[in-house]
C-alpha cells in the first residue's frame, strides 16, 4: 500500500510540474516580493525594507492559506474517469497520494514566495533587531516628601495619572553596556478636562542610584515612542507630561535592543509556521471533501480560517465595562453566565499575530515558534489518514 501511495503521489506531482504554467507560476512567486517592493518603494531603502516585510507576512498568512483552501477543494476528483478510484480497496491510496502531492505543492509555493522575500532582504541588507522586554513594572509618586510605590502586574496595564504626579518604573533586562535604545508602546486615557496639548505625552528617563537623566525620544506613532541615550544600567522611568492624559503600559510593551541579526533565520521560521498552518487548512478541506462536494469543502476551510483568525482577537471586556453592565443590566452571577468573549479569546490563532508583528517591526522572530509549527503540522498529518478512511467508505455515483 505504501509503495502504491508513493507512486500515485509522484505521478500526480510530475503531472502538476509538467503543466505549461508551472514554470511561470514558480518564477512569479520567486520575484513577486522584490518586484513589488522595488515598484512601490520609491527608491527609499527604508520604505522598500518595510514593504518587503509587509508583503512577505501578508502573503504567508493570508494569500497562501486561501490558495491551499481553494486548491484543496478541487484537488480530489473521485470520478469514474479515474478508473480504479471507483474501487473501495484503492480509494484510500488515491486519497493519500493526492493529499501528499498537495502537501508538496503548498510547501514549494511557500518556499518560493519566502525565497523572494529573502532575496529582497539580502538585496537591501536589512537586518533585524534582537530585543528583550522589561521585567517588572511599578507605579510611584511622592506624597509629603515620601516616595510611595505600588507594584504592577505583568499582563494588565499599569496606569500613571499626571494629576497625582505618578510615574511608571520599569526594570530593564540584563544587557551589555553601551548605547541604550528601545521602544515603548502605551495606551492613553483622556480625562476631558482640557484638550491634549503635547504630541509626545511622555518623557523617558533612566534612573540609577537615585540619579536620573532624560533620554532622547522620537515619536513613531500615536501609541509608540522610541528612546535612545547613554547605556548605563538602571531603571526606566516613564513620566506623563500632558496633565489630561493618563498613560498606561505593560512590561512586554517595553523593548530594549540587544543586537542585530540577519533576517534569514526569522524568514525560515515564518515559512515553517505558514506552511504548517496552510497544510492544516488543506488537510481539513480534503477531510470534508472526502464525503461532500468541492464548494462545501472550500466553505469549511474558509470557516476554519475565519474562526481561528477573527475570534481569538476579540479581547474580553474590561472590568470597568463588566461592572457597568452588571449595574445597569443586572448581569447574572459569573457561575451562571457563559462569557463567550473570554472563550473566544482563549481560542488558538491559526497564524499567531505575535510572530508576524515582530517581523513587521523589524524584530527577530523567537525560536519558540517551532512548538507552534509542530502542533499544526501534527494536526495536518493526523487529518490526512482520517480523510482516507472516510473516502474509502464513500458512495461514488456511476
Secondary structure, DSSP 8 states (H G I E B T S, - for coil): -HHHHHHHHHHHHHHHHTSTTHHHHHHHHHHHHHHHHHHHSTT-HHHHHHHHHHHHHHIIIIIHHHHHHHHHHTT----GGGGGGGSHHHHHHHHHHHHHHHHHHHHHHHHHHHHHHHHHHHHHT--EEEEEE--EEEEEEEETTEEEEEE--SSS-EEE-GGGT-EEEEE-----SS-EEEEEE-EEEE-SSS----SS-EEEEEEETTEEEE-EEEEEETTEEEEEE-----EEEEEE-STTEEEEE-GGGEEEEEEEE-SHHHHHHHHHHHHHHHHHHHHHHHHHHTTS-HHHHHHHHHHHHHHHHHGGG-----HHHHHHHHHHH----GGG---HHHHHHTS--SS-HHHHHHHHTTB---TTHHHHHHHHHHHHHHHHHHHHHHHHT-----
